[in-house]
Every structure is written in structure tokens, then in C-alpha cells.
Amino acid sequence: MSFDPATFQPAHFLWDFADGVGTITLNRPERKNPLTFDSYDELRDLFRDLRQGRGVKAVVVAGAGGNFCSGGDVHEIIGPLTRMDEDGLLQFTRMTGDLVRAMRACPQPIVAAVEGVCAGAGAIIAMASDIRFATPGAKTAFLFSRVGLSGADMGACAILPRLIGHGRASELLFTGRNMTSDEGVAWGFYNRVVDDVQAEARRFAADLARGPTVAHAVTKRQLDAEWHLSIEDALEAEARAQAHCMQTRDFHRAYEAFANKRTPEFQGN
């Protein structure tokens, strides 16, 4: 069954859909939008469903009340984890990793709109997005070491060094300190720093939604897949991917529009 973005009503966060853009808003502002077992599950399931959500062309992830996400809820997640056996803990850590898998596997570009606190699993959600915007005062912390855990959480040791470099990632993961928005943009974690980050993220996502949907999905897939390929194998993979895109109607629409000095109107096929 295909996912219907117009009728989707989540229980543990807000969802808005307009003009091809789905907006997820983490909505526990009184606690700086922490995650719970249930919200982890529902976010993971949503990103999985988006693989069939053809009407959704791009996704924005934001937080309510001036903060992005403070990570796992201390009382609803951290406390219960201290009472679990090893099998239960492994089930939890695999489930949280599944959220990152689902975000990377969904074909739509994901734009994170980060403001205020962005910590722990919140920093991971930002990291797992494709594009990240922040406000000048945003503070991003992979603070696992501060609660006695390793930085090896939800793919951080694999993805973060690819975004900002091994040395910078090591510093953040060993210390758990805040990365300022200035550092984040200088290091390449954030694409830009703006005052009205949610408006900027929605504008950017709307631009993506007007673009060639199939081609965007291929770009996202290849950006991940080519981490593991040699240049030779990457060239062959990209040749096949681009040949596929050249068979789409959007490619032909673009040619016809450019030949007639018009702006192409992509339709996602």
C-alpha cells in the first residue's frame, strides 16, 4: 500500500504536507523535543514509508519552540536502558540505527532546520539528513561520552568523519562538547547559517521539490553507495545511473524547455 502524505497523522510528532514538501516537527518543546521509544519507532516507519510516498518530493525536519532535539528522553529512554539486559539493549541500539538506515534509504532529500539545542540523537538526525541549515545560536553536541557511552552511536563514527574530517569528528565524539554554528558551517557540517532557519529550509526543500525527482533520488543513492567504491567502479555506477535518468520524461522536458528558451517544469517521471 502506498503512503498518502495528505492523510498521514502521526501520534508522536507533527506532519505537514504542501507543494511536494513534507515537514516533520518534533513537538515536545517543554523538554526541548526529546525522543522516546515510540517516536523513534514512528520516525523510522515514516522514513521507510516515504519510499512509497511518491507525492513527497523533499522532507524538512525541524523542532518546535526554538530547539531542534535534545536527544533521548532522560526519563523515558535513558532510565529504562539502565535496567535492560544485553539483549534488550542490543534491540534498542539496532532500532535507533534503523532510523538512520531509513533516512538514508528514503529517496527524498532531507533538509534539517536546526536551532537551539541539537544534541545526542538530535545531532544524529541532523547528521543523517542530506542538507543542514542552522541558526546563529545553534549548539550541536554528540554528547554520548558525557553519559559514559562511546561516540560509536547510530553511525556517527562512519558518517561524521565524512562530513567534517576525522580529526574534528574525533574531537566532538571524544569530548561531547558543543559545536557552534560558526564551527559547523566552517567545517562543512552546516550548509549555511541563517536567522529564520525553518523558512529557509522550507524554501530550499520547495526548490528541490520542483526539480527532477527521479534524478534527485539517484543522486542521493549514489552519494551513499560510492563511499565504498573505487573511482573505476564509481564511474561505471554513475554511467549506469545517468543512462537511467536520460530515459526519464523529465530529461526530455528539460531539453525541450531549454531549446525553446523556457524554464523546465519537472513532473517527477
C-alpha positions in Angstrom: 0.0 0.0 0.0 1.4 3.4 -0.9 1.9 6.1 1.6 -0.6 9.0 1.5 1.1 12.2 2.8 -2.2 14.1 2.7 -3.9 11.9 5.3 -0.9 10.8 7.4 -1.5 11.8 11.1 1.5 10.8 13.3 1.0 10.3 17.0 4.4 11.4 18.3 5.4 14.4 16.1 3.7 16.9 13.7 3.5 16.4 10.0 2.6 19.0 7.4 2.5 18.4 3.6 2.2 21.1 1.0 3.6 21.6 -2.5 5.5 18.3 -2.5 7.3 19.0 0.8 6.7 17.0 3.9 7.6 18.7 7.2 8.3 16.8 10.3 8.3 18.9 13.5 9.4 17.3 16.7 6.9 18.6 19.2 7.8 18.4 22.8 9.0 22.0 23.3 8.8 22.0 27.1 11.6 19.3 27.1 13.5 20.6 24.0 11.9 17.9 21.9 13.5 14.7 23.2 12.8 11.3 21.5 11.0 8.4 23.1 10.9 4.7 22.2 7.6 5.5 20.4 8.8 8.5 18.5 11.9 6.6 17.3 9.6 3.8 16.0 7.3 6.2 14.3 10.1 8.3 12.7 11.7 5.1 11.4 8.4 3.8 10.0 7.7 7.2 8.3 11.0 7.3 6.5 10.5 3.7 5.4 7.0 4.6 4.1 8.4 7.5 2.2 9.9 5.1 -0.2 6.4 4.6 -1.5 5.4 8.2 -0.9 5.6 9.4 -4.5 3.8 12.7 -3.8 6.5 13.7 -1.3 9.5 15.3 -3.2 11.5 16.6 -0.3 11.4 16.5 3.5 12.2 19.0 6.2 12.9 18.0 9.8 12.6 20.7 12.5 11.8 21.2 16.1 9.2 23.2 17.9 9.8 26.0 20.4 13.2 27.2 19.3 15.1 23.9 19.7 15.8 21.0 17.4 16.1 17.9 19.6 17.7 17.2 22.9 18.3 13.5 22.2 16.8 10.5 24.0 14.4 11.4 26.8 16.3 11.0 30.1 13.3 9.6 32.0 11.6 7.7 29.2 14.7 6.2 27.5 17.9 6.6 29.5 16.4 5.4 32.8 14.8 2.3 31.3 18.1 1.5 29.5 19.9 1.2 32.8 17.5 -1.7 33.8 17.7 -3.7 30.5 19.7 -6.8 29.9 22.2 -7.1 27.0 19.6 -8.5 24.6 17.2 -5.6 25.3 20.0 -3.1 24.9 21.1 -4.5 21.6 17.5 -4.5 20.4 17.3 -0.8 21.2 20.6 0.2 19.6 19.7 -1.7 16.5 16.3 0.1 16.4 18.0 3.5 16.7 20.4 2.6 13.9 17.4 1.6 11.8 16.2 5.2 11.9 19.4 6.3 10.2 19.1 3.5 7.7 15.6 4.6 6.9 16.6 8.2 6.5 19.5 7.3 4.1 17.3 4.8 2.2 14.3 7.1 1.6 14.7 8.6 -1.9 13.7 12.2 -0.9 16.3 14.8 0.0 16.0 15.6 3.7 16.7 19.1 4.9 17.4 19.6 8.7 16.4 23.0 10.1 18.5 23.2 13.3 18.0 25.8 16.0 18.9 25.9 19.7 19.7 22.6 21.2 20.7 19.8 18.8 22.2 17.0 21.0 22.7 13.3 21.1 20.2 11.5 18.8 19.1 15.0 17.7 22.6 15.6 16.3 22.5 12.2 14.7 19.2 13.1 12.9 20.8 16.3 11.6 23.9 14.3 10.6 21.8 11.7 8.7 20.0 14.4 6.7 21.2 15.5 3.3 21.3 19.2 3.9 21.6 21.1 7.2 20.8 24.7 8.0 21.3 26.3 11.4 20.6 29.4 13.3 23.5 31.5 14.6 22.9 30.3 18.2 22.5 26.6 17.4 24.6 24.2 19.6 25.2 20.7 18.3 26.7 18.1 20.5 27.4 14.4 20.1 27.3 14.1 23.8 27.5 10.3 24.3 30.8 10.4 26.2 29.2 12.6 28.8 26.8 9.8 29.8 29.5 7.2 29.8 28.9 5.9 26.3 31.1 5.8 23.1 30.8 8.0 20.2 30.0 4.9 18.1 26.3 5.5 18.1 23.8 5.4 15.2 26.5 5.6 12.5 28.4 8.7 13.9 31.8 7.1 13.6 31.1 6.3 9.9 29.2 9.4 8.8 30.5 12.3 10.8 34.2 12.0 9.7 33.0 12.1 6.1 31.2 15.4 6.7 33.8 17.2 8.8 37.0 15.2 8.7 38.5 12.6 11.0 40.2 14.9 13.5 37.2 17.2 14.0 34.9 14.3 14.3 37.2 12.7 16.9 37.2 15.8 19.0 33.5 16.1 19.1 32.9 12.4 19.7 35.6 12.1 22.5 34.6 15.3 24.3 30.9 15.6 23.7 31.3 19.4 23.5 29.1 21.8 21.7 29.9 22.5 18.1 28.9 26.2 17.4 27.1 27.1 14.3 30.2 29.1 13.1 32.3 25.9 13.5 29.6 23.8 11.9 29.4 25.9 8.7 33.2 26.4 8.5 33.7 22.6 8.9 31.1 21.6 6.4 28.5 20.2 8.8 26.1 23.0 8.1 25.4 24.3 4.6 24.5 27.7 5.8 23.6 29.7 8.9 20.5 31.9 8.7 18.2 33.6 11.2 14.9 32.1 10.1 16.1 28.6 9.6 12.7 26.9 9.2 11.6 29.3 6.5 15.0 28.8 4.7 14.7 25.1 4.9 11.2 25.1 3.5 12.2 27.4 0.7 15.1 25.2 -0.2 13.0 22.0 0.0 10.3 23.6 -2.2 13.0 24.3 -4.8 14.1 20.7 -4.6 10.5 19.5 -4.9 10.2 21.4 -8.2 13.3 19.6 -9.5 13.7 16.2 -11.2 12.5 13.7 -8.6 14.0 10.6 -10.1 17.3 12.3 -10.7 17.4 13.6 -7.1 16.8 10.1 -5.8 19.6 8.7 -7.9 22.0 11.4 -6.7 21.1 10.6 -3.0 21.6 6.9 -3.6 24.9 7.2 -5.4 26.3 9.7 -2.8 25.9 6.9 -0.2 26.8 3.9 -2.5 30.0 5.4 -3.7 31.6 5.7 -0.3 32.5 2.1 -0.7 33.6 2.1 -4.4 36.9 2.7 -6.2 36.9 5.5 -8.8 36.7 3.0 -11.5 33.7 1.3 -10.0 32.1 4.7 -9.3 32.5 5.8 -12.9 30.7 2.6 -14.1 27.9 3.0 -11.4 27.4 6.6 -12.4 27.3 5.8 -16.1 24.5 3.3 -15.5 22.7 5.7 -13.2 22.9 8.6 -15.6 21.8 6.4 -18.5 18.7 5.6 -16.5 18.0 9.2 -15.8 18.3 10.0 -19.5 15.3 7.8 -20.2 13.0 9.9 -18.0 10.4 12.3 -19.3 11.9 15.0 -17.1 15.2 14.8 -19.1 13.2 15.3 -22.3 11.2 18.0 -20.8 14.3 19.9 -19.8 15.8 19.6 -23.4 12.5 20.8 -24.9 12.3 23.7 -22.5 15.9 24.8 -23.0 15.6 24.5 -26.8 12.6 26.8 -26.6 14.2 29.2 -24.0 11.8 28.2 -21.3 12.3 27.1 -17.7 11.7 23.3 -17.4 8.7 22.1 -15.4 9.6 18.8 -13.9 6.9 16.2 -13.1 8.9 13.5 -11.4 8.9 10.9 -14.1 
